[in-house]
Amino acid sequence: MCSFSERNAMNKTELVDAIAAECDLSKTAAQRALDSVINNIVKAVAEGKTVQLVGFGSFGSGTRAERTGRNPRTGEEIKIASAKTVKFSAGKAFKDAVNS
């Protein structure tokens, strides 16, 4: 199995392990806490609310307008319905950490 640094990505299990170690929690407690955070962000955004975590960023929703597209096989024009989208805007501290 690859370690986080070898594949340049962190999965949920590795994040739970990091939270457990840093906060002196069991892996089960860290998993429950992370799941709760994610579930509450999803629930709030689905209700049309914005979740703002100072120093990290904001989660919100937006809409994509109806537009005309093309069927790649036939080239025929098709209408693509409007849709709700999920947006994330990184906070200044997050951007600064990434850029330093």
C-alpha positions in Angstrom: 0.0 0.0 0.0 1.3 3.5 -0.9 1.9 6.0 1.8 0.3 9.4 1.6 3.6 11.1 0.5 4.2 8.6 -2.3 1.0 9.2 -4.1 0.4 12.9 -3.2 -3.1 12.4 -2.0 -4.7 11.7 1.4 -7.8 9.4 1.7 -10.4 9.5 4.4 -8.8 6.7 6.4 -5.5 8.6 6.5 -7.3 11.8 7.5 -9.0 9.9 10.4 -5.7 8.5 11.5 -4.1 12.0 11.5 -7.1 13.5 13.5 -6.9 10.6 16.0 -3.2 11.1 16.5 -3.3 14.9 16.7 -6.3 15.1 19.0 -5.5 12.0 21.2 -8.7 10.3 20.2 -9.5 6.8 19.2 -9.9 6.1 15.5 -13.6 5.4 16.1 -14.1 8.8 17.8 -12.1 10.6 15.1 -14.2 8.8 12.4 -17.5 9.8 14.0 -16.3 13.4 14.4 -15.2 13.7 10.8 -18.4 12.0 9.5 -20.4 14.5 11.6 -18.6 17.5 10.2 -19.1 16.3 6.6 -22.7 15.3 7.1 -23.6 18.7 8.7 -21.8 20.6 5.9 -23.7 18.6 3.3 -27.0 19.1 5.1 -26.6 22.9 5.4 -25.5 23.4 1.8 -28.4 21.2 0.6 -30.8 23.5 2.5 -29.3 26.5 0.7 -27.1 27.7 3.6 -23.5 28.7 3.4 -21.0 27.1 5.8 -18.2 29.5 6.6 -15.1 28.1 8.4 -12.9 31.1 9.2 -9.3 30.5 8.0 -10.4 27.5 5.9 -13.1 28.5 3.5 -16.8 28.6 2.7 -19.0 25.9 1.3 -22.2 27.0 -0.6 -24.4 26.3 -3.5 -25.0 28.0 -6.8 -26.9 27.4 -9.9 -25.8 26.6 -13.4 -28.1 28.1 -16.0 -29.8 26.1 -18.7 -27.7 25.9 -21.8 -27.4 24.4 -25.3 -25.0 21.5 -25.8 -24.2 19.0 -28.5 -24.6 15.3 -28.6 -21.0 14.2 -29.4 -22.2 11.2 -31.5 -24.7 13.0 -33.7 -23.7 16.7 -33.4 -27.4 17.4 -32.7 -28.1 20.4 -30.4 -29.6 19.4 -27.0 -30.9 21.4 -24.1 -29.0 20.9 -20.9 -31.2 21.7 -17.9 -30.2 24.1 -15.2 -28.7 22.4 -12.1 -27.6 23.2 -8.6 -23.9 23.2 -8.0 -21.6 23.0 -4.9 -19.0 25.7 -4.5 -16.0 26.0 -2.2 -14.1 29.2 -1.8 -10.8 28.9 0.1 -10.1 31.4 2.9 -7.1 33.7 2.9 -5.2 31.6 5.5 -5.7 28.5 3.5 -4.5 30.2 0.3 -1.5 31.7 2.1 -0.6 28.2 3.5 -0.8 26.7 0.0 1.3 29.5 -1.6 4.0 29.6 1.0 
